[in-house]
Amino acid sequence: MKNLSRLLFTLVLVVSFSNVNAQDQDNPWAINFGINAVDFFSGEDSFDAGVFDEYFNVEDHWNILPSLSTISVSKYMGNNFSLQAGGSINKIEKYGDVSVSNLNYYAVDGNVRYHFAEIIKSKRLDPTVGIGGGYTWVEEGPLNSNGYGGSNNNGAGTLNGSVGLTYWVSDNIGLFVESKYKHAFEDYLDTHFQHSAGIAVKFGGTDTDGDGIFDKNDACPEVAGLEAFNGCPDTDGDGIEDSKDSCPNEAGLAEFNGCPDTDGDGVVDGSDDCPTVKGLKSLNGCPDADGDGVTDAKDKCPKKAGPAANNGCPWPDTDGDGVTDNVDKCPKVVGTVANNGCPEVVEVVQPTQEVIEKLNAYARTILFNSGKSSFKQQAFQSLKDITAILKEYPDSNFSIEGHTDSVGAKSSNQLLSERRANAVRDYLVANGISKARLTSYGFGEDYPVDSNATKNGRANNRRTEIKLKK
């Protein structure tokens, strides 16, 4: 035990900070047990200067019982205060600077301690100061050469002051050191110091649901939960606590308040009419392969676009006159587009101005790929309509004129307008219109019908016109 003072000092040096909690309302009870050392020498003139000169002189002045010799119980009362009561025993061989026989030492003490852990913001290091009182006996023994011992039973009340330090190794186990100054009220018992060191065990926190989070800090004290959610549960384990999870029993995504989206189409399963097949939000999560706005499940022609009125299928053209049955007033008789699918009753030698305007209305909707003479997909219906009208006037000849806006080089625009006019002519020829009836011209940017200074104006200038040749 010669190096006990070094051991106590080392305990202080090894402390570090972590997430362990010092004794508080969550662990209000603590038991300390260990060994103690009694020093009558340093306490004799405790208020004189130099009182600590011999304070750490373990070999000459400390009486140490190298076994379990001190035990105490404490309860945290709040506001950093705790109450402590305990007892200790020892064997006295050094009474001040005098050697004596092995005299039994007994002490019972009560103490009010103030804890500094919260003030220094430490959860592992728990320094304390205390004040209290107790009663101490030094058992009677034979007189030695200096007059100590004898038949008297030396016992007296004491006023105690203490400083201590506990290092909490884990949530419930700690190492403690304490030095207690004990001022005796009777002359036959000297004032002295008593030092203690040992193990502290804290307990007593309430955790109703057994989730490891004390009720005081548990937002859901009666339901086992997770520390990350202040003790509240996450039943489906999706990282969203149940109280904020719209689907607490099914793992889901935070963006959907914890609900799943099995097919990943952005529609939660609960609102998805097709939860296992990726679809469109506009169709409640169901697919539409042909893009006609009718879900595949209800589409009788899922790979061919058609109107919803015909269950997603294209309208038929029974007589093959280019007018679908739904708008063909003569669906079983070949007719003309101009006469709503019915045959023309009166032969018209030349198209009227109204027909020419209809041709040009179609012509203006002929769209080309940018900078090219190839048609966009939506241009073909207009070309079909123009073809049908021209077939109605087999004796009439037409000129096809191409125009561009002023963007780009004039020479390039001229060539582009010629190529586009030729492309329309070639389509009509390929679809049954005699080449002899058609001529094509390109006028480039020379004849604008609107201002080229605006986007809409330029769009109007990019056009195809069809004119009747006199």
C-alpha positions in Angstrom: 0.0 0.0 0.0 3.1 2.2 0.0 2.1 3.8 -3.4 -1.6 4.3 -2.6 -1.3 8.1 -3.0 0.2 7.6 -6.5 -2.7 5.3 -7.4 -5.3 7.8 -6.3 -3.5 10.6 -8.2 -3.4 8.3 -11.3 -7.1 7.7 -11.2 -7.6 11.5 -11.6 -5.2 11.7 -14.6 -6.8 8.9 -16.6 -10.3 10.5 -16.7 -11.7 11.4 -20.1 -15.1 12.6 -21.4 -17.7 10.4 -23.2 -21.5 9.8 -23.3 -21.6 8.2 -19.9 -23.9 10.0 -17.4 -22.8 11.0 -13.9 -25.1 10.3 -11.0 -28.4 12.2 -11.6 -32.1 11.7 -11.5 -31.9 9.0 -14.1 -29.6 7.0 -11.8 -30.4 8.5 -8.4 -29.0 5.8 -6.2 -25.3 4.8 -5.9 -23.3 2.4 -3.7 -19.6 3.1 -3.1 -17.4 0.4 -1.6 -13.7 0.1 -1.3 -10.7 0.7 1.1 -10.0 3.6 3.4 -6.9 5.2 5.0 -6.9 7.1 8.3 -4.3 9.8 9.0 -4.3 11.3 12.5 -1.0 13.2 11.9 -2.1 15.6 9.2 -5.3 16.4 11.1 -3.7 17.4 14.4 -3.0 21.0 13.4 -5.1 21.1 10.3 -5.5 24.9 10.1 -1.8 25.7 10.5 0.3 26.6 7.5 2.0 23.6 6.0 -0.8 21.2 6.9 -0.4 19.4 3.6 3.4 19.0 4.0 2.9 15.4 5.2 -0.5 14.9 3.6 0.7 12.3 1.1 3.2 10.6 3.5 1.5 7.2 3.2 4.3 5.1 4.8 4.6 7.2 8.0 1.1 8.4 8.7 -1.6 6.4 6.9 -3.4 3.5 8.5 -4.7 1.3 5.6 -6.9 -1.8 5.9 -6.2 -3.7 2.7 -9.7 -5.2 2.3 -13.2 -4.0 1.9 -13.4 -1.4 4.7 -15.8 1.3 3.6 -19.3 1.3 2.2 -21.8 4.1 1.6 -25.1 4.7 -0.1 -26.1 8.0 -1.7 -29.2 9.3 -3.4 -29.3 12.2 -5.9 -31.8 14.8 -4.7 -31.8 17.2 -7.7 -30.1 20.5 -8.5 -26.7 18.8 -8.3 -27.1 17.8 -4.6 -27.0 14.3 -3.2 -27.3 12.8 0.3 -24.8 10.1 1.4 -24.6 7.8 4.4 -22.0 5.2 5.1 -19.7 3.4 7.5 -16.1 2.3 7.6 -13.6 0.3 9.7 -9.9 0.3 10.0 -6.9 -0.8 12.2 -4.9 2.0 13.8 -1.1 1.5 14.1 0.0 5.1 13.6 -1.6 7.7 15.8 -0.1 10.9 14.6 3.6 10.3 14.7 3.3 7.7 17.5 3.1 3.9 16.9 0.3 2.1 18.8 -1.2 -1.4 19.0 -3.8 -2.4 16.4 -6.8 -0.4 17.6 -10.1 -0.9 15.9 -11.5 2.2 14.1 -15.2 2.5 13.4 -17.1 5.4 11.8 -20.6 6.2 10.6 -21.0 9.4 8.6 -23.7 11.4 6.8 -22.9 13.8 4.1 -24.5 16.4 1.7 -22.6 16.6 -1.5 -22.6 19.0 -4.4 -21.8 17.6 -7.8 -19.9 19.7 -10.5 -20.4 17.3 -13.4 -23.2 19.4 -15.0 -21.4 22.6 -14.4 -18.2 21.4 -16.2 -20.4 19.7 -18.8 -18.9 16.3 -18.2 -20.8 13.0 -18.4 -17.9 10.9 -17.2 -16.0 13.0 -14.7 -18.0 13.7 -11.5 -16.2 15.9 -8.9 -17.9 16.7 -5.6 -17.6 18.7 -2.4 -19.4 17.7 0.8 -20.2 18.7 4.3 -21.7 16.6 7.1 -21.2 14.9 10.3 -20.8 11.5 12.0 -19.5 9.6 14.9 -16.1 7.9 15.1 -14.7 5.4 17.6 -11.2 4.3 18.2 -11.5 1.1 20.2 -9.8 0.7 23.6 -6.4 -0.9 23.7 -3.3 -1.4 25.9 -1.1 1.6 26.8 2.0 2.0 24.8 5.2 3.8 26.0 3.7 7.1 24.9 0.5 6.8 26.8 -1.8 6.0 23.9 -4.4 3.3 24.3 -5.7 2.2 27.7 -9.1 1.3 28.9 -11.0 4.3 27.5 -13.4 3.9 24.6 -12.5 6.9 22.5 -15.6 8.0 20.6 -16.8 11.4 19.5 -19.0 13.3 17.1 -17.3 14.9 14.1 -18.0 17.7 11.7 -16.9 16.5 8.2 -15.8 18.2 5.0 -15.0 16.3 1.9 -13.8 16.5 -1.7 -14.2 13.6 -4.0 -13.9 12.5 -7.6 -15.8 9.7 -9.4 -14.8 8.5 -12.9 -17.7 6.7 -14.5 -16.2 3.9 -16.6 -19.6 2.9 -18.0 -23.2 3.8 -17.6 -23.4 2.3 -14.1 -19.8 1.5 -12.9 -17.3 4.1 -11.7 -14.0 4.5 -9.8 -14.0 6.9 -6.9 -11.5 8.7 -4.6 -12.4 10.8 -1.6 -10.6 12.8 1.1 -12.6 13.7 4.2 -11.6 16.0 6.9 -13.1 15.0 10.3 -13.1 17.6 13.1 -13.7 15.9 16.5 -15.8 17.6 19.2 -14.0 15.8 22.1 -10.4 16.2 23.1 -9.9 12.4 23.5 -10.5 11.9 19.8 -8.1 13.8 17.5 -9.2 15.6 14.4 -8.0 13.6 11.4 -8.3 12.8 7.7 -9.9 9.8 6.2 -9.2 8.9 2.6 -11.2 6.4 0.5 -10.9 4.7 -2.9 -12.9 2.1 -4.6 -15.8 1.3 -6.9 -19.1 3.1 -7.3 -22.3 1.5 -8.7 -25.3 3.7 -9.6 -28.8 2.4 -10.3 -32.5 3.2 -9.8 -33.5 5.0 -13.1 -37.1 4.3 -14.3 -37.4 2.8 -17.8 -41.0 1.5 -18.0 -40.8 0.1 -21.6 -37.3 -1.3 -21.1 -35.8 0.3 -24.2 -32.7 1.7 -22.4 -34.1 5.3 -22.3 -35.2 6.6 -19.0 -38.9 7.7 -18.8 -37.8 11.3 -18.1 -36.2 11.5 -21.6 -38.5 9.0 -23.3 -41.1 10.7 -25.5 -42.9 7.3 -25.6 -42.3 5.9 -22.1 -44.7 3.0 -22.4 -43.6 1.7 -25.9 -40.1 0.4 -26.5 -38.4 2.6 -29.1 -35.1 3.9 -30.3 -32.7 6.5 -28.9 -32.6 8.3 -32.2 -36.3 9.0 -31.8 -36.2 9.9 -28.1 -37.5 6.4 -27.2 -40.3 6.3 -29.8 -40.7 3.3 -32.1 -40.0 2.8 -35.8 -42.0 -0.4 -36.4 -41.1 -0.9 -40.0 -37.5 0.1 -39.6 -37.5 2.7 -42.4 -35.9 5.5 -40.4 -39.2 7.4 -39.8 -40.7 7.2 -36.4 -44.2 5.8 -36.3 -45.9 9.1 -35.2 -44.6 10.7 -38.4 -45.0 7.6 -40.6 -48.2 7.5 -42.7 -47.5 3.7 -43.2 -45.9 2.7 -39.9 -46.1 -1.1 -40.7 -44.6 -0.9 -44.2 -41.1 0.3 -44.9 -41.2 3.3 -47.2 -39.5 6.5 -48.3 -39.2 9.8 -46.5 -40.4 11.7 -49.5 -43.7 9.7 -49.2 -44.0 10.1 -45.4 -42.8 6.5 -44.9 -45.1 4.9 -47.4 -43.7 2.5 -50.1 -43.6 2.9 -53.8 -42.9 -0.7 -55.0 -42.7 0.1 -58.7 -40.8 3.4 -58.3 -43.1 5.4 -60.5 -43.6 8.2 -57.9 -47.1 7.0 -56.9 -47.3 5.5 -53.4 -48.7 2.0 -53.4 -51.9 3.1 -51.5 -52.8 5.4 -54.3 -51.4 3.3 -57.2 -53.9 1.3 -59.2 -51.0 -0.7 -60.6 -48.6 -0.9 -57.6 -46.3 -3.5 -59.1 -46.0 -2.0 -62.6 -44.4 1.3 -63.3 -46.8 3.8 -64.7 -47.8 7.4 -65.0 -49.0 9.7 -62.2 -51.7 11.1 -64.5 -53.1 7.5 -64.7 -52.8 6.7 -61.0 -49.6 4.8 -61.5 -50.8 2.6 -64.4 -48.9 2.2 -67.8 -49.9 3.5 -71.2 -47.7 1.8 -73.8 -49.1 3.6 -76.8 -49.4 7.0 -75.1 -53.0 7.5 -76.1 -54.2 8.3 -72.6 -55.9 5.0 -72.0 -54.3 2.7 -69.5 -53.1 -0.6 -70.9 -55.5 -2.5 -68.7 -58.5 -0.7 -70.3 -57.0 -0.3 -73.8 -58.2 -2.9 -76.3 -55.4 -1.9 -78.6 -52.5 -1.3 -76.1 -49.8 -1.1 -78.8 -51.7 1.1 -81.2 -52.8 4.6 -80.2 -56.5 5.4 -80.4 -59.1 7.6 -78.7 -60.7 6.7 -75.4 -64.1 6.8 -77.1 -63.1 3.8 -79.1 -61.5 2.0 -76.1 -58.0 3.0 -77.1 -58.2 1.7 -80.7 -58.0 3.7 -83.9 -61.2 4.5 -85.7 -61.7 2.2 -88.7 -62.1 3.4 -92.3 -64.4 0.8 -93.8 -64.6 2.2 -97.3 -60.9 3.2 -97.4 -61.6 6.7 -98.6 -59.4 8.3 -96.0 -62.2 9.5 -93.8 -62.6 7.4 -90.6 -66.0 6.0 -89.9 -66.6 8.2 -86.9 -66.7 11.3 -89.1 -67.6 9.6 -92.4 -71.2 10.4 -93.4 -71.0 7.6 -96.0 -68.8 5.0 -94.1 -69.6 2.2 -96.6 -69.3 4.2 -99.8 -66.0 5.7 -101.1 -66.2 9.4 -100.9 -64.1 12.5 -100.6 -62.5 14.3 -97.6 -64.1 17.5 -98.9 -67.5 16.0 -98.9 -67.1 14.3 -95.4 -66.5 10.9 -96.9 -69.4 10.9 -99.3 -69.1 10.9 -103.2 -69.3 14.2 -104.9 -72.7 14.6 -106.6 -71.7 17.4 -108.9 -68.4 17.3 -110.8 -66.3 20.4 -110.0 -64.0 21.3 -112.8 -61.9 23.7 -110.7 -61.6 24.0 -106.9 -63.2 26.9 -105.3 -61.4 29.6 -103.3 -62.7 27.8 -100.2 -61.0 24.6 -101.2 -57.8 26.5 -102.0 -57.9 28.0 -98.5 -58.4 24.5 -97.0 -55.4 23.2 -99.0 -53.3 26.1 -97.6 -54.6 25.5 -94.1 -53.3 22.0 -94.4 -50.1 23.2 -96.1 -49.3 25.5 -93.2 -49.3 22.6 -90.8 -46.7 20.7 -92.8 -43.7 20.8 -90.4 -40.2 19.9 -91.3 -37.3 18.8 -89.2 -35.1 21.8 -88.3 -32.8 22.8 -91.2 -34.0 19.8 -93.3 -36.5 18.9 -95.9 -37.6 15.8 -94.1 -41.1 15.8 -92.6 -42.0 15.6 -88.9 -44.4 12.8 -88.0 -47.4 15.1 -87.5 -47.0 16.4 -91.1 -48.2 13.2 -92.7 -51.9 13.6 -91.8 -51.9 17.0 -93.5 -50.1 15.6 -96.5 -52.7 12.8 -96.7 -55.5 15.4 -96.5 -53.9 17.5 -99.3 -53.5 14.4 -101.5 -57.2 13.5 -101.1 -58.3 17.0 -102.1 -56.0 17.0 -105.2 -57.5 13.7 -106.2 -60.9 15.3 -106.3 -59.7 17.7 -109.0 -57.9 15.5 -111.5 -58.1 18.2 -114.2 -56.5 20.9 -112.1 -52.9 21.8 -111.9 -51.2 23.2 -108.8 -47.9 25.0 -107.9 -46.2 24.2 -104.6 -44.2 27.1 -103.1 -41.7 27.0 -100.3 -40.8 30.0 -98.1 -38.4 30.5 -95.2 -37.7 33.1 -92.6 -34.5 35.3 -92.7 -32.5 33.4 -90.2 -29.3 32.2 -91.8 -27.6 32.8 -95.1 -29.9 33.9 -97.9 -28.4 31.4 -100.3 -29.0 28.6 -97.8 -32.6 29.7 -97.2 -33.2 29.6 -101.0 -31.9 26.1 -101.3 -33.9 25.0 -98.3 -37.1 26.4 -99.6 -36.6 24.7 -103.0 -35.9 21.3 -101.3 -38.9 21.6 -99.0 -41.2 22.5 -102.0 -39.8 19.5 -103.9 -40.3 17.2 -100.9 -44.1 18.1 -100.8 -44.3 17.6 -104.6 -42.5 14.2 -104.4 -44.8 13.0 -101.6 -47.9 13.9 -103.7 -46.5 12.2 -106.8 -45.7 9.1 -104.7 -49.2 9.0 -103.5 -51.0 9.1 -106.8 -50.9 12.7 -108.0 -49.6 13.0 -111.6 -46.3 14.7 -111.7 -47.5 16.6 -114.8 -50.0 18.4 -112.7 -47.5 19.8 -110.2 -44.7 22.3 -110.2 -42.6 23.4 -107.3 -40.7 26.6 -106.5 -38.6 27.9 -103.7 -38.6 31.6 -102.8 -36.3 31.5 -99.8 -36.8 34.6 -97.6 -38.0 37.0 -100.3 -41.7 37.0 -99.6 -42.4 37.2 -95.9 -46.0 37.4 -94.7 -45.0 38.6 -91.2 -42.1 40.3 -89.4 -38.9 38.3 -89.0 -38.1 40.3 -85.9 -40.4 38.1 -83.7 -40.5 34.4 -83.0 -44.1 34.1 -84.1 -43.4 36.2 -87.2 -40.6 33.9 -88.2 -42.8 30.9 -87.6 -45.4 32.4 -90.0 -42.8 33.0 -92.7 -41.7 29.4 -92.6 -44.5 28.0 -94.8 -45.6 26.0 -97.7 -48.3 27.4 -100.1 -50.4 25.6 -102.7 -51.8 27.6 -105.5 -54.1 26.8 -108.4 -52.4 27.2 -111.8 -54.6 29.0 -114.3 
